[in-house]
Amino acid sequence: MKDLKKFRYLPLLLALTFTAGVAPAGADAAEEPPDSSPEDTGGHYVPVPADYYDPIDIEACGDTVILTAGDVQEVEWKVKVRRDGSTVIKYRGDATVDLTRKSDKAVVDELDISGRAAERISADQRNVSVSLGASSIIWPLSDIEADALVDEGFPEFFYFEKGRLTIDLEFSEDPEVLEPVSVEVAENTTQYVSDVCELLDEAMK
């Protein structure tokens, strides 16, 4: 199975969890999830697994930023495994998150990240499309992802309050290669984009 666990985005709280080999949020990148493919939910939205709300350390802003679940944890997902073997996962529900910069304990409290989102994973798990609605928070975990986002004019770690962002990723046939070989921003209608590093700086004033 293609291991996509290193590539996380946050459409709602800690998204890309359990999907197509993506580890639960907060899982160590070296750990292999026992069963990383989610089960079809039969056309129904159900609460996301508890691991969805696990904390995670993010290397950004020249520091480590610790992301933890906020007070609002009402995320649901709907998983559909299609006849062709591809998987579609949709997310909805209210959620907030707290961000703490490790070096100086700067805190952004109860940031709303309740945007709807969808993930589409091909049957061979080589192609992944992530569509994120506002409000969402995002950071890249590979150089090629970072370059694609920078080319769109985004900060390294950012938050948007309006619009939608769709990112298409293609992976190698070699299961040992974890980074994508191609990343394209397929749609960008985002507005009111904030640099999370600047938000943390503001929190210290």
C-alpha positions as CSV (number, residue, x, y, z in Angstrom):
1,M,0.0,0.0,0.0
2,K,1.3,3.5,-0.9
3,D,2.2,5.3,2.3
4,L,0.9,8.9,2.1
5,K,1.0,9.5,5.9
6,K,3.6,12.2,5.7
7,F,1.4,14.6,3.8
8,R,-1.2,16.3,6.0
9,Y,-3.5,19.2,5.4
10,L,-6.1,20.6,7.8
11,P,-9.5,21.2,6.1
12,L,-11.3,20.7,9.4
13,L,-9.1,19.7,12.3
14,L,-6.4,17.2,11.4
15,A,-7.4,16.1,8.0
16,L,-6.0,13.4,5.7
17,T,-6.3,11.1,8.7
18,F,-6.6,7.4,8.0
19,T,-6.9,8.0,4.2
20,A,-4.9,6.1,1.7
21,G,-2.2,5.3,4.2
22,V,-2.2,8.7,5.9
23,A,-1.5,8.2,9.6
24,P,-3.8,9.6,12.2
25,A,-2.9,13.2,13.2
26,G,-0.2,13.1,15.8
27,A,1.2,9.7,14.8
28,D,4.9,9.4,14.4
29,A,5.9,9.4,10.7
30,A,7.9,6.3,11.2
31,E,5.0,4.3,12.6
32,E,2.7,2.3,10.3
33,P,-1.0,2.5,11.0
34,P,-2.5,-0.9,11.5
35,D,-5.2,-0.3,8.9
36,S,-4.9,3.0,7.1
37,S,-7.7,2.6,4.7
38,P,-11.1,3.8,6.1
39,E,-14.2,1.7,5.7
40,D,-17.1,2.8,3.6
41,T,-19.7,4.4,5.8
42,G,-22.6,3.4,3.7
43,G,-23.5,6.9,2.5
44,H,-23.8,8.3,6.0
45,Y,-21.8,10.9,7.9
46,V,-20.3,9.4,11.1
47,P,-18.0,10.9,13.8
48,V,-14.4,10.8,12.8
49,P,-12.2,8.4,14.8
50,A,-10.9,9.7,18.2
51,D,-7.3,9.8,16.8
52,Y,-8.4,12.6,14.5
53,Y,-8.1,15.0,17.5
54,D,-4.6,13.9,18.6
55,P,-2.0,16.7,19.0
56,I,0.7,17.1,16.4
57,D,4.1,18.9,16.3
58,I,4.6,21.1,13.2
59,E,8.0,22.3,12.2
60,A,7.3,25.8,11.0
61,C,8.2,29.5,11.8
62,G,11.7,28.5,12.5
63,D,10.4,26.6,15.5
64,T,8.0,23.9,16.6
65,V,4.3,24.7,16.7
66,I,2.1,22.4,18.7
67,L,-1.4,22.0,17.4
68,T,-4.0,20.6,19.7
69,A,-7.8,20.2,19.4
70,G,-9.8,23.1,20.7
71,D,-13.1,23.0,22.6
72,V,-15.2,22.4,19.5
73,Q,-14.8,18.8,18.2
74,E,-17.8,18.0,16.0
75,V,-16.2,16.7,12.9
76,E,-17.9,14.0,10.8
77,W,-16.8,12.2,7.7
78,K,-18.5,10.2,4.9
79,V,-16.3,7.5,3.2
80,K,-17.3,6.1,-0.2
81,V,-15.3,3.3,-1.8
82,R,-16.2,3.4,-5.5
83,R,-16.5,0.4,-7.8
84,D,-13.3,1.4,-9.6
85,G,-11.4,1.1,-6.2
86,S,-11.0,4.8,-5.7
87,T,-12.0,6.4,-2.4
88,V,-13.8,9.7,-1.7
89,I,-14.0,11.1,1.8
90,K,-16.0,14.2,2.7
91,Y,-15.7,16.1,5.9
92,R,-18.1,18.4,7.7
93,G,-18.7,19.8,11.2
94,D,-17.5,22.5,13.5
95,A,-14.0,22.4,14.9
96,T,-11.5,24.7,16.6
97,V,-7.8,24.3,17.2
98,D,-5.2,25.8,19.5
99,L,-1.6,26.6,18.3
100,T,1.3,26.9,20.7
101,R,4.8,27.9,19.7
102,K,7.2,25.9,21.7
103,S,10.1,28.4,22.2
104,D,8.1,31.3,23.7
105,K,4.7,29.7,24.4
106,A,2.8,32.1,22.1
107,V,-0.7,30.8,21.7
108,V,-3.4,31.2,19.1
109,D,-6.5,30.0,20.9
110,E,-9.7,28.5,19.5
111,L,-9.0,29.1,15.8
112,D,-12.0,28.2,13.8
113,I,-11.2,25.5,11.1
114,S,-14.7,24.3,10.3
115,G,-14.4,24.4,6.5
116,R,-15.9,21.5,4.6
117,A,-13.4,19.4,2.7
118,A,-13.1,16.4,0.4
119,E,-10.3,13.9,-0.5
120,R,-10.2,11.7,-3.6
121,I,-7.7,8.9,-3.7
122,S,-7.2,6.7,-6.8
123,A,-7.4,3.0,-6.6
124,D,-3.6,2.6,-7.0
125,Q,-3.2,5.4,-4.4
126,R,-0.8,7.3,-6.7
127,N,-3.1,10.2,-7.2
128,V,-4.7,12.2,-4.4
129,S,-6.8,15.4,-4.7
130,V,-7.5,17.4,-1.5
131,S,-10.1,20.1,-1.7
132,L,-10.3,22.4,1.3
133,G,-13.0,24.9,2.1
134,A,-12.8,27.9,4.4
135,S,-11.9,28.1,7.1
136,S,-8.8,25.9,6.9
137,I,-5.2,25.8,8.1
138,I,-2.4,24.3,6.0
139,W,1.3,23.6,6.0
140,P,3.5,21.5,3.6
141,L,5.6,18.5,4.7
142,S,7.8,18.2,1.6
143,D,9.8,20.6,-0.5
144,I,7.8,20.0,-3.6
145,E,4.6,20.9,-1.7
146,A,6.2,24.0,-0.2
147,D,7.3,25.1,-3.7
148,A,3.9,24.7,-5.2
149,L,2.3,26.7,-2.4
150,V,4.9,29.4,-2.5
151,D,4.4,29.7,-6.3
152,E,0.7,30.5,-5.4
153,G,1.9,33.3,-3.1
154,F,1.1,31.5,0.2
155,P,3.2,31.7,3.4
156,E,4.8,28.5,4.6
157,F,2.1,28.0,7.3
158,F,-1.2,29.7,6.6
159,Y,-4.9,30.0,7.4
160,F,-7.7,31.2,5.1
161,E,-11.2,32.4,6.0
162,K,-12.9,32.4,2.6
163,G,-12.8,30.5,-0.6
164,R,-11.5,27.1,-1.6
165,L,-8.1,25.5,-2.3
166,T,-7.7,22.3,-4.2
167,I,-4.3,20.5,-4.4
168,D,-3.5,17.5,-6.6
169,L,-0.7,15.2,-5.7
170,E,0.9,12.4,-7.8
171,F,3.1,9.8,-6.2
172,S,5.8,7.4,-7.6
173,E,5.1,3.8,-8.3
174,D,8.0,3.0,-5.9
175,P,6.4,2.5,-2.5
176,E,9.7,3.6,-0.8
177,V,9.4,7.1,-2.2
178,L,7.1,9.0,0.2
179,E,7.3,12.4,-1.2
180,P,5.0,13.3,-4.2
181,V,6.6,13.5,-7.6
182,S,4.1,16.2,-8.7
183,V,2.1,18.8,-6.8
184,E,-0.4,21.2,-8.5
185,V,-2.6,23.8,-7.1
186,A,-5.7,23.0,-9.2
187,E,-8.0,25.6,-7.7
188,N,-7.3,28.7,-5.5
189,T,-10.2,31.1,-4.7
190,T,-8.9,31.7,-1.2
191,Q,-9.3,35.1,0.5
192,Y,-8.4,36.6,3.8
193,V,-5.2,34.5,4.0
194,S,-3.2,34.9,7.3
195,D,0.4,33.8,8.0
196,V,0.2,31.6,11.1
197,C,3.7,32.6,12.1
198,E,2.6,36.3,12.2
199,L,-0.5,35.3,14.2
200,L,1.7,33.8,16.8
201,D,3.9,36.9,16.8
202,E,0.8,39.0,17.3
203,A,-0.2,36.8,20.2
204,M,2.9,37.8,22.1
205,K,2.2,41.6,21.9
